[in-house]
Amino acid sequence: MFSFVKTASDPGSSARTGVISTDHGQIRTPIFMPVGTVGSVKGVYHRDLKEDIKAEIILGNTYHLYLRPGLDTLRAAGGLHKFENWDCPILTDSGGFQIFSLSQIRKITPEGCRFQSHIDGSRHLFTPENNVDTQRIIGADIMMALDECCPGDADRDYALKSLKLTQGWLERYSSRFEETEPLYGHEQTFFPIIQGCTWPDLRVMAAEHALEYSKVGIAIGGLAVGEPVEVMYEMLEVLDPVIPQDRARYLMGVGTPANILESIARGVDMFDCVMPTRNGRNGMLFTWNGIMNMRNAKWADDFTEIDPEGTSFVDHAYTRAYLHHLFIAGEMFAAMLASEHNLAFYLDLVRQARIHIENGDFTPWKEAAVKRITRRL
């Protein structure tokens, strides 16, 4: 059965460990989920995701997969797991954030969201009902309810109007989910999404409503969209006592390594972000001793390992000088190595967090770790 069970708590914070059980395997939390938007984690072999990076779940995106390769192809393939040859859990975003980012070519109404494809300009409609159907065809283990992602600087009137829209969509989404069945023989669940912008009372209102439709977990959306990081942490602190301990908590689209550790301390279990791969492709490496820009000339004659404390084979098989050379030469292998290193670091970060939560010393470890990993080398 699909479930979330909390397994340990940190005495000095709201950090906890847990296990999400799915038909495609267990997910140990806190967890970072590599982003595989269109059916691949950019530049990384699935073999390396499992064996070296040790990813336990990856993401897909409903908006992008709906447009390309399309639902007919995904259904004929037997769902996204078979299409991309990934036998571990998958989570799909509903596409709400992508629609939010298409502000010039979309129109949101109580019915749903009309939008134009960023690929060819064709016109489409997402409703809560057809969004469920689409995610059934994709076949993700964990589906996200369709929501409107409210801008981080929205005033209270707009935030409340947006929240009411999301709540109405959630009710319709849940009804459609209950009326339909999985297509590929494995169980699916969905997470409602808490919106409410930066208004504490709206966040609590959103959480209380969303919890009526939550069985395994709940997502926190509309953060890390332009508001100060201190405000994001404040919203997490507001929500921490409201969300029951038996629900997995997913903070969508976050973030830096420091963001992740600080959010774990505030009770969050699941994270995703394109930062490790996107920044890696541009030469930024996250390490246990700080952040490195591999394009900097200072690395040209540094023949030490990339990250002596890292866990990826990349960290110990290649030197900083070599990786610097690859970036300067414009070699695509540089982006692949950097992406794999950063993902391995992120997965090691949450793995170490789990260990220290279980040991009861997460808070002092976190405070020391944040200072180290945010330094510029």
Summary of the structure (lengths in Angstrom):
residues: 377
radius of gyration: 20.3
end to end distance: 46.3
largest distance: 62.4
contacts: 1342
relative contact order: 0.14
helix: 44%
strand: 20%
